[in-house]
Amino acid sequence: MLKDPDSDRVERKDLNERGDFGTDRICQAICAFSNDLPGYQKPGVIFLGVRDDGTPSGRTIDDQLLLKLGHLRDRGDILPLPHMTVRKLPVEGSDVAVVEVAPGRTPPVRYKGVTWIRVRPRRARSSHDEERQLNERRRAWDLPFDAQPVHGATLDDLDLLLFRRVYLPAAVAPEVLAENHRTVVEQLALLRLADTSETPTVAGLLVLGKEPTSFIPGAYVQFLRLDDDSLADPVLNEKRLDGSLIDILRQLDELIGLNISTHIDLGRSTEDRRPDYPDMALQQLIRNALHHRSYEATNSPVRITWYTDRVEIVSPGGPFGLVTPENFRHRGVTDYRNPTLSDALRALGYIQCFGVGLEIARRALNHNGNPPPEFEATQQYVAVTVRSAP
């Protein structure tokens, strides 16, 4: 980059005899690289102590100079604060100061109230249209967490066969599939499971990922079956369910069926079968836990603990948006922390949305003779306890 005269990700500047570098110009360059108007999503680099052709000028690069450059970030003239590193680089027997500026996540970035941009050799104040583009980019970064791209992940991390055979036919009408000729990347982008640069989103990894926990550590379910009514009792069964949500939900349906006990009452002319829990209620409550949980800033899984007299389900992350710990039990109050995931689970037939899942669970428990579910909502988690039918 130092030697490339055509790169618009490089600013070169010499120092004067006193070692000064011109604060305003350097701050304008930091601001411009932080705004990253061309959308490279790569750092811009400022070289100090070099000539226009990229050769070192031989000026002294000492710790005092590097410290002065580093303090440019904290002066409060460049807002929002840029992400930058400062270091010394040996080049051709001399030292060069290097300021590396990462693209900002909340553009526009301004220096003394002015938005600076750089496109090719031009570093200048932004126009109205250019500032509008930066504002739109910031709003794009404000996407819900589940719609944000996961940098470091690639399409190889997604099960594209599962996407084509299971998800796509469920999410898109057959006549639409027959008519369009979009590529897999375009299809994933339209469904918000990846972006146009072929980077999977959080929702894409959760629904179709081969190993989602490689990128989202808490994206699994911990199941524990105990022999009595406390955590100190012997463990009868323990499972970690991971993989794509499609796989996890299939495993959960099987696990619920294996652990429900059915009481059979043989009457004179009829046979009455009553399970200790209706599978529909447990399915709805567990799917709600996976659907509404926080996948951001936590490594905790959804936990299902099955005692002899109750089942406890704990979902990381407290109520979201319009839902609060105070109104959590009010029927009809709902909001979506993971809207892309909501669309995916609804397309696959696992949830109905519109907040009806809890009502279905309540009705199934009542019909089976179970007590109503008991909810606990805090800022850190939501828990539900389902007690066995008498």
N, C-alpha and C positions, 0 to 999 in steps of 0.2 A: 504493500500500500504506500509506503514511503516513496518508492520510485515510480509509482504509476501516476502520470500527469493528468490522466483523464478521469480519475476516480472522484466522484462528488461525495465520497465518504471521508475525505481527507482535507485537512487544513494544515498548511505549512507556514511557519513563521520563525524569523530569526530574532535573536535578542540583541539589544543595543549594548554598548560597551559597559554600561552599569548593570547589565543583566536584567533590565526591565523588558516586559513583553507586551505591554499595552492591554490593560485590564478589559476595557470596553470591547475590543475586538475578540478577545478570547471568550468572554462571557456571551457575546452574540453567537459565536460558533458553538459553544456548549448548548445554548438555547436551540439553535437550528438543528443540531444533531439529535437533541432530545425530542424535537418535534417530528423528525423523520418523515417529512411530507411525502417523499416518493414511496414510502411504505416498504422499505427494504427489510425491516425487522432485524437489522444488524447494527452493531455499534458504528459510530463515527469516531475518527481519531484525529486529534490535534497533535502535531509534532512541533516542538519548540527547540530552537537551536539548529535549524536547518535552512538551507537556501531553497530557492524556488525549484531547483532541479532535484531536490531530495538529498543533496550531499550535506554532511555535517559542517557547521560553520566553525566548530572548535571552541564555542563559548563554554564557560564553566557551568556545569549543572550540579549544584550542590543541594544538600538537604533543606536549606533555607528556601531555595527556589521551589522545590517540590512541595514544601509545607505551604508556601504562599499560594501555589496553584490549588492545592487541596482545600484551602480556606475559601476559595471562590464559591464553592457549593453552599457554605453555611452563612454567607453574608446576608442572605435574605433578599438579594436583588433578583435572583432567578427563582421563579415560582411557577408551578409546584417544584419542590426540590428535585434536581436531576440525580440520576444514578450514574456515577462516574468513578473512575479509578485513576490514580496518578502514579507513574513509576519512571525510573531511569532505564534507558535502553542503550547498550553499547553498539555503535555503528562505525565501522571502518576506523577503529582506533580512537574514536571520540565518543562522548556521551550526548544523548538526545533525551529531552523530556517528552514523555508521552502522556496525553490525557485521553482516556478512552471513555466515550459517552454512550450509554445504552439508550435505546428508544424509550421514551416515556409512555407510561400506561394511562396517563390522564392529560393528554394534550388539550388545548394549546399551552405550551410552556412559554413564559414571557420573561424578558430581561428588562427591568425598570418599566414594566407595564407594556412593553412592545413585544409582539410575537415575531420572532426571526425564523426564517426558513432557508434551506439551501437546496437548490436543484441544479445539478451539473455545476458550472463554475460560479453560479450566482448565489450570493448570500445577501438577503435583503429583508426588509419588512414584508410581512405577509399581506396579500391583498384580501379584500372581503371574502372572495370565493375560496381562497386558500385557508383562511381562518375557519370558514364554514366546514370545509373538508376535515380539518382537525377536530372540530367539535363533534362531527358525525362519527369520527373514529373513536373518540372518547366514549360516546354513547354505545358504540359497538362493544367496547371493552366492558361496559357495564351490564353485559348480558348476565342472566342467571348463571350460577356456578355450573349447573349441569349442561349448559349450552356453550361453555367456554372450551377452546381447544386445549389439549393436553400436550404441551411441548415436550418433545422427546419420544412421543408415541408415533407410530406410522400405521399405514393400512395393513401391514403384516401382523399387527397386534389384534386385528379384528378377524372374526370368523366370517369371511365373505360368503362362504357356502351357506351358512346359517342365515345370513342376510338375504340371499337370493331365494332360498327355498322356503323359509319360514316368515321372516319379517316383512319383506317386500310385498308378497301376496296379501298379507294381513293388513298392511298400512295403505296400500294403493289399490284403487279399483282395477279389476282385470282389463276393462276397456282402455283405461289410461295407460296401463303397462303395455298393451298391445300397440297403441298408437305412437308412443314416444320412443325415441332412439337415444336416450341419454346414456352416458357412460356410468359406470358404478360410482365413480367419484362424484359426478353430478347428482346421482340419486341419493347418495349419502348426505351430500351438502343440503339438498332440498329438504331432507328429513331431519336436518340438524344433528346428524350422527358423526359428521366430519365437516371440516371447512374446505374451501376451494383449493387450499394449498396441500390437501391430502393429509391433514392432521386430524386424528379422531378427537371428538369432543368427550367430555366426561360421560354424557349419556350414551354416546357410541360405545365407549369402553365398558360401561356397566351392562348394556343390553347385549352387546355382541363380542365383548373382549374375550380373548383366549385366556389371559391371566390378568383380570382387572386389578387384583391386589398389588401387582407390580407398580402401578401408578396411583391407585387409590387404596391405601393399606387397610382401611376399615370395611371394604366392600365384600363382606362375607357374613354368614350367620353362624352363631355358636349355639349348639343345642346340647342340653344337659338333662338327663332323666335320672331322678333320685328315688331312693327306696322308701322315703317317708316325707316329712313335711318341713325339713330344714336343710340348709346347705351342708351341714355337718354329717348328714346321713350318707350311707354308701351310694356310689354312683352305679346305676344300672346300664347307662348308655351315654356316650359322649360323641358328638360329631361336629366337624367343621364343614360347613357347606359353602363352597366357593365356586368360581367360574362365572360365566355370564348369568345375568338375572334370569334368563330363560331356563338355564340349567338349574339354578338355585330354586326357582319356583316349582319346577317339576319334582325335584328332590324333596321339597317341603311337603307337597301334596302326598307323596308316598309315605313320608315320615309321620305325618299326622294320622293317616290311615292305619299305620302299624301300631301306633301308641294309644289309639282310642279303644277303650274296653266297652263291650256291649252287654247289657244285662238282658237276659231272656226270661220272660215270665210266661210259663206254659199254662194257659187257662183251659177250661173244659173244651172250648171249640175254637179258640184263637191262640195265636202266638204273638206276644207283645215284645218287641225289641226296642230297647232304649239305650243309646250310648251315653257314657258319662259326659261327653262333650259333642255337640253337633259339629261335624267337620266344616260346614259352611261358615260358622262363626269364627273358628280358629283361622281358617283361610283368609277371611276378610280382615281380621285384626293383624295377622302377620304381614299380609300384603300392604296394609296401611303403614305398618312400621317400616317396610322397605321403601315404600313410595315417598313418605313424608320425612324420612330421617335426614339429618345433615350428613353429607359426604365430605364437607369442607372442614379443614382444621380439626379433624378428629381421626384417630386410628381405631376407634371402638367399633365393634360389630353390632348388629342386632342380636340380642341375647334372648333365647327361649329356654326357660327353666321349668321343667315338668315335674311337679311333686305328686304325691298320691292324692292330694285333695284339691289341687289347683294348678293352673298354668300361668306363669308370669312372662310377659313379653316387654322388653325394654328397648326403646328406640333412641339412638343418640340425637341430640339437638332438641331444644324446646319448641313450643308452638311458634309458628311463623306468620308474619304479616298481620292480617286482620284477626288471626287466632291468638289469644293470649292465655296465660295460665288461669285468668279469672273467668273468661267466657268459653273455655275449652269444652265444658260439658253441655253448652247450649247447642241445641240441634239447629242445623242450617247454617252455622258459621264455619266457613272453610276458606282456605287459601292454599297456594301451591308454591312450595319452596323449589320444586324441581319440575317446571312445566314441560320441558322436553321429555323427561322420563314419564310424566303423566300421559303424554300423547302416545308414547311407545307402549306402555302397559295397557292403555285403553285399546289401542289397535290390536294387541295380542289377546284381548279378552280377559285380562286378569283383574281389571278394575272398571268401575262404571263412571267414576268421577262424579261431580255434582254433590259430593259429600254424602252419598248414600251407603257407603261401605259399613260405617259404624251402625247405621240403622238396620241394615240387613243382619249384622252380627247380633244386635240386641233382640231382634225379632226371632232369630233362630234359637238363641239361648232361652228366651221366654217359652217358646213352643216346646222345647225339650225339657223344661222344668228346671233349668239352671238359674241361679241368682243373676241379677244384672251385672254386667262387667263393671269393675272398679278402676277408675282412671286416676293417675297421679301425673300432673304436668308441672314441670319446673322450667327454668331457663336453660338447663343443661340436658334434660331428657324428658321423654314421655313414656310412662309405664302403664300397662293394663294387667289386671289380675282377673282371670276367669276361674270361677269355682265350680267344682264338679257337681253334677246333678245328684240329688239325694238317692 
